[in-house]
Amino acid sequence: MSFESELIAKVERLEKLVSRMISNGIGVVTMSGITLTVGSGKQFSTIQSAVNYCKYKQLINVTIALDAGTYTEAVVIDNIFSDRTSDLKIIGDTRTFVGATYVHNAACNPEGISNMGTTGYVCTLSNSGTGLTVTVTGTNPNFSSLGVVNGDKILVVDNTGAVSERTISSVSSNTLTLTTTSPTVNADGCSVTFLPNRMITQNTSSETINVQSSCCFGGIYVRNQGSGVCIALYAYRKSIEIGSCVLGSTGNGTAIYNSRLVTGVSFSSSNICGNKYVTAINLGSVGGNGALIYSATVDLEYFIVIKYGNGIYCENHSFSYHTYSVAVRCTNGYVSSMHSFIYAGNCSAILCTFAFVGQYRSYIYAGGTSTRCSGTGTLYSPATSDALGNQNSSITWS
């Protein structure tokens, strides 16, 4: 037995022992149905201090509620005993539109949220002066009715691929008026992302959020602009649910890194905080991974990934499920490698070098994608539907 396998086995034996202690009520405090508040003048001034208060306790339906603002800290969630992801909720901005992204020439609002535009219809972006307008071929969004207000922030990817954060000064129907001149947004590869008004940020070559206990969180902008292989969200060996979130990293960094070396982990999108939308954006030059899935199971519907070397990279006996997801300006949009499987029905790849890539005995289901990929070099590799190639891999597409 290798050192790594032996260590994992010991950890699992310890977890079973702790579980038996919990079931017998031995030495473990239970917290049930309470809300811990974080922010200026609240119960806790940092997210980590609230998490630490939960450590070594059995949690049942506990919420950590974040006040609006910026939290400059790294957060490690570990040594918390919970049977379900919903037993620990870290909740930020609960408005239904946060985390959502409009991509030029892509279908919008797959979740069907009211006032965000007709579900499944293509949207286009345009700008004039300080105004930025989203037009949908069906019914346009109504940002006033959605609850977008003065002071809200957006991330804009312009015609050149540059990313900038802008502040909204006012809204009118489907037009956002910004405090400065709008970037030029009228071509493939442009996008607008609504940021939650809670941000967790740090600039180091490590994780902004490190999850090693089951939990769910939503309504948060998680950012890591450190050098090297920085990670916005790292989840290891535990289940996690996420929604209404934006994840940002730079250069060769990774927005989501999900790994379990044993039997697999559930990482899924959830409307726990308003919607299932999750957007990952490389804030620097193209590189790194939007979602790196290693020996894991992932269910991320409506996932938007922008400017990464690999938008979604699924490897080593992993399974990744996506519908109506969009990879934008990535070198490789969706990659399944080393005995892995990606379900990518009705997904899009826009301005990617390669859209869907299967390699090393892997498989991708890409039904309904051939008309959803604009400005992309190679759509499918292997190139023929259901044919073997790239070391006995295949893609089913239509």
LINQUIPE-V28635 format. One record per pair of residues at least 12 apart in sequence whose C-alpha atoms are under 6 Angstrom apart, sorted by the first residue. I is the first residue (numbers start at 1). J is the second residue. D is the distance in whole Angstrom. If there is no record, write none. Layout:
i & j & d
I & J & D
I & J & D
//
This chain:
i & j & d
28 & 57 & 6
29 & 57 & 5
30 & 57 & 6
30 & 58 & 5
30 & 59 & 6
31 & 59 & 5
32 & 59 & 6
32 & 60 & 5
32 & 61 & 6
33 & 61 & 5
33 & 62 & 5
34 & 62 & 5
35 & 62 & 6
35 & 63 & 5
35 & 64 & 6
36 & 64 & 5
37 & 64 & 6
37 & 65 & 5
38 & 66 & 5
39 & 67 & 5
48 & 75 & 5
55 & 79 & 5
55 & 80 & 5
56 & 79 & 6
56 & 80 & 5
57 & 80 & 6
57 & 81 & 6
58 & 81 & 5
58 & 82 & 6
59 & 82 & 5
59 & 87 & 6
60 & 87 & 5
61 & 87 & 4
62 & 87 & 6
62 & 88 & 5
63 & 88 & 6
63 & 89 & 5
63 & 90 & 6
64 & 90 & 5
65 & 91 & 5
66 & 92 & 5
68 & 197 & 6
68 & 198 & 5
69 & 198 & 5
70 & 198 & 6
70 & 199 & 5
71 & 199 & 6
71 & 200 & 5
72 & 200 & 6
72 & 201 & 5
72 & 202 & 6
73 & 202 & 6
74 & 208 & 5
74 & 209 & 6
75 & 209 & 5
76 & 209 & 6
76 & 210 & 5
77 & 211 & 5
77 & 212 & 6
77 & 213 & 6
78 & 212 & 5
78 & 213 & 5
80 & 213 & 6
85 & 214 & 5
85 & 215 & 4
85 & 216 & 5
85 & 240 & 6
88 & 215 & 5
89 & 215 & 6
89 & 216 & 5
89 & 217 & 5
90 & 217 & 4
91 & 217 & 6
91 & 218 & 5
92 & 198 & 6
92 & 219 & 4
92 & 220 & 6
93 & 196 & 6
93 & 219 & 4
94 & 219 & 6
94 & 273 & 5
94 & 274 & 6
96 & 274 & 5
96 & 275 & 6
98 & 194 & 5
98 & 195 & 6
98 & 196 & 5
98 & 244 & 5
99 & 194 & 5
99 & 195 & 6
99 & 244 & 4
99 & 245 & 5
99 & 246 & 5
99 & 277 & 6
99 & 278 & 6
100 & 193 & 6
100 & 194 & 6
100 & 277 & 5
101 & 192 & 5
101 & 193 & 4
102 & 191 & 6
102 & 192 & 5
103 & 191 & 4
104 & 123 & 6
104 & 124 & 5
104 & 125 & 6
104 & 188 & 6
104 & 190 & 5
104 & 191 & 6
105 & 122 & 6
105 & 123 & 6
105 & 124 & 6
106 & 122 & 5
107 & 120 & 5
107 & 121 & 5
107 & 122 & 4
108 & 120 & 5
108 & 121 & 6
108 & 122 & 6
115 & 141 & 5
115 & 142 & 5
115 & 146 & 6
116 & 141 & 4
117 & 139 & 5
117 & 140 & 5
117 & 141 & 4
118 & 138 & 5
118 & 139 & 5
121 & 137 & 6
122 & 136 & 6
122 & 137 & 6
123 & 135 & 5
123 & 136 & 4
125 & 185 & 6
125 & 186 & 5
126 & 185 & 5
126 & 186 & 5
129 & 181 & 5
130 & 177 & 6
130 & 178 & 5
130 & 180 & 6
130 & 181 & 4
130 & 182 & 5
131 & 176 & 6
131 & 177 & 4
132 & 175 & 6
132 & 176 & 5
133 & 174 & 6
133 & 175 & 4
134 & 174 & 6
141 & 174 & 5
142 & 173 & 5
142 & 174 & 5
143 & 173 & 6
143 & 174 & 6
144 & 171 & 6
144 & 173 & 6
150 & 168 & 5
150 & 169 & 5
150 & 170 & 5
151 & 167 & 6
151 & 168 & 5
152 & 167 & 6
152 & 168 & 5
153 & 166 & 6
153 & 167 & 5
153 & 168 & 6
153 & 195 & 6
154 & 166 & 5
154 & 193 & 5
154 & 194 & 5
154 & 195 & 5
155 & 192 & 6
155 & 193 & 5
156 & 191 & 6
156 & 192 & 5
157 & 190 & 5
157 & 191 & 5
158 & 183 & 6
158 & 184 & 6
158 & 185 & 5
158 & 190 & 5
159 & 185 & 6
159 & 187 & 6
159 & 190 & 6
167 & 179 & 6
189 & 328 & 6
196 & 219 & 6
196 & 220 & 5
196 & 221 & 6
198 & 220 & 5
199 & 220 & 6
199 & 221 & 4
199 & 222 & 6
200 & 222 & 5
201 & 223 & 5
201 & 224 & 6
202 & 224 & 5
203 & 224 & 5
203 & 225 & 5
203 & 226 & 4
204 & 226 & 4
205 & 226 & 5
205 & 227 & 6
205 & 228 & 6
205 & 229 & 6
205 & 230 & 4
206 & 230 & 5
206 & 231 & 6
207 & 231 & 5
207 & 232 & 6
208 & 232 & 5
209 & 233 & 5
210 & 234 & 5
211 & 235 & 5
212 & 236 & 5
212 & 238 & 6
213 & 238 & 6
214 & 238 & 5
214 & 239 & 5
214 & 240 & 6
215 & 240 & 5
216 & 240 & 5
216 & 241 & 4
216 & 242 & 6
217 & 242 & 5
218 & 242 & 6
218 & 243 & 5
218 & 244 & 5
218 & 245 & 6
218 & 273 & 5
219 & 244 & 5
219 & 245 & 5
220 & 245 & 5
221 & 245 & 6
221 & 246 & 5
221 & 247 & 6
222 & 247 & 5
223 & 247 & 6
223 & 248 & 5
223 & 249 & 6
224 & 249 & 5
225 & 249 & 5
225 & 250 & 5
229 & 252 & 6
229 & 253 & 4
230 & 253 & 5
231 & 253 & 6
231 & 254 & 5
231 & 255 & 6
232 & 255 & 5
233 & 256 & 5
234 & 257 & 5
234 & 258 & 6
235 & 258 & 5
236 & 259 & 5
236 & 260 & 6
237 & 260 & 5
237 & 265 & 6
238 & 265 & 6
239 & 265 & 6
239 & 266 & 5
239 & 267 & 6
240 & 267 & 5
241 & 267 & 6
241 & 268 & 5
241 & 269 & 6
241 & 270 & 6
242 & 269 & 5
242 & 270 & 5
243 & 269 & 5
243 & 270 & 5
243 & 271 & 6
243 & 275 & 6
243 & 276 & 4
243 & 277 & 6
243 & 278 & 6
244 & 275 & 5
244 & 276 & 6
244 & 277 & 5
244 & 278 & 6
245 & 278 & 5
246 & 278 & 6
246 & 279 & 5
246 & 280 & 6
247 & 280 & 5
248 & 280 & 6
248 & 281 & 5
248 & 282 & 6
249 & 282 & 5
249 & 283 & 6
250 & 282 & 5
250 & 283 & 5
250 & 284 & 5
251 & 284 & 5
251 & 285 & 5
251 & 287 & 5
252 & 287 & 5
252 & 288 & 4
253 & 288 & 5
254 & 288 & 6
254 & 289 & 5
254 & 290 & 6
255 & 280 & 6
255 & 290 & 5
256 & 291 & 5
257 & 291 & 6
257 & 292 & 5
258 & 293 & 5
259 & 294 & 5
259 & 295 & 6
259 & 296 & 6
260 & 295 & 5
260 & 296 & 6
261 & 295 & 6
264 & 296 & 4
264 & 297 & 6
265 & 296 & 5
265 & 297 & 5
266 & 297 & 5
266 & 298 & 6
267 & 298 & 5
268 & 298 & 6
268 & 299 & 4
268 & 300 & 5
269 & 300 & 5
277 & 302 & 6
278 & 303 & 5
279 & 303 & 6
279 & 304 & 5
279 & 305 & 6
280 & 305 & 5
281 & 305 & 6
281 & 306 & 5
282 & 307 & 5
286 & 307 & 5
286 & 308 & 5
286 & 309 & 6
287 & 308 & 5
287 & 309 & 4
288 & 308 & 6
288 & 309 & 5
289 & 308 & 5
289 & 309 & 6
289 & 310 & 5
289 & 311 & 6
290 & 305 & 6
290 & 308 & 6
290 & 311 & 5
290 & 312 & 6
291 & 312 & 5
292 & 313 & 5
293 & 314 & 5
294 & 315 & 5
294 & 316 & 6
295 & 316 & 5
295 & 317 & 5
295 & 318 & 5
296 & 318 & 5
297 & 318 & 6
297 & 319 & 5
297 & 320 & 6
298 & 320 & 5
299 & 320 & 6
299 & 321 & 5
300 & 322 & 5
301 & 322 & 5
301 & 323 & 5
302 & 324 & 5
302 & 325 & 5
303 & 325 & 5
304 & 325 & 6
304 & 326 & 5
305 & 327 & 5
306 & 327 & 6
306 & 328 & 5
306 & 329 & 6
307 & 329 & 5
307 & 330 & 5
308 & 330 & 5
309 & 330 & 5
309 & 331 & 5
310 & 332 & 5
310 & 333 & 6
311 & 327 & 6
311 & 330 & 6
311 & 333 & 5
311 & 334 & 6
312 & 334 & 5
313 & 335 & 5
314 & 336 & 5
315 & 337 & 5
315 & 338 & 5
315 & 340 & 6
316 & 338 & 5
316 & 339 & 6
317 & 339 & 5
317 & 340 & 5
318 & 340 & 5
319 & 340 & 6
319 & 341 & 5
319 & 342 & 6
320 & 342 & 5
321 & 342 & 6
321 & 343 & 5
322 & 343 & 6
322 & 344 & 5
323 & 344 & 6
323 & 345 & 5
323 & 346 & 6
323 & 347 & 6
324 & 346 & 5
324 & 347 & 5
325 & 347 & 5
326 & 347 & 6
326 & 348 & 5
326 & 349 & 6
327 & 349 & 5
328 & 349 & 6
328 & 350 & 5
328 & 351 & 6
329 & 351 & 5
329 & 352 & 5
330 & 352 & 5
331 & 352 & 5
331 & 353 & 5
332 & 354 & 5
332 & 355 & 6
333 & 355 & 5
334 & 356 & 5
335 & 357 & 5
335 & 358 & 6
336 & 358 & 5
336 & 362 & 6
337 & 359 & 5
337 & 360 & 6
337 & 362 & 5
338 & 360 & 5
338 & 361 & 6
338 & 362 & 6
339 & 361 & 5
339 & 362 & 5
340 & 362 & 5
341 & 362 & 6
341 & 363 & 5
341 & 364 & 6
342 & 364 & 5
343 & 364 & 6
343 & 365 & 5
344 & 365 & 6
344 & 366 & 5
345 & 366 & 5
345 & 367 & 5
346 & 368 & 5
346 & 369 & 5
347 & 369 & 6
348 & 372 & 5
348 & 373 & 5
349 & 373 & 5
350 & 373 & 5
350 & 374 & 5
350 & 375 & 6
350 & 376 & 6
351 & 375 & 5
351 & 376 & 5
352 & 376 & 5
353 & 376 & 6
353 & 377 & 5
354 & 377 & 6
354 & 378 & 5
354 & 379 & 6
355 & 379 & 5
356 & 380 & 5
357 & 381 & 5
358 & 393 & 5
359 & 390 & 5
359 & 391 & 6
359 & 393 & 5
360 & 391 & 5
361 & 391 & 6
361 & 392 & 5
361 & 393 & 4
362 & 393 & 5
363 & 393 & 6
363 & 394 & 5
363 & 395 & 6
364 & 395 & 5
365 & 395 & 6
365 & 396 & 5
366 & 396 & 6
366 & 397 & 5
367 & 397 & 5
367 & 398 & 5
368 & 398 & 5
370 & 398 & 6
385 & 397 & 6
//
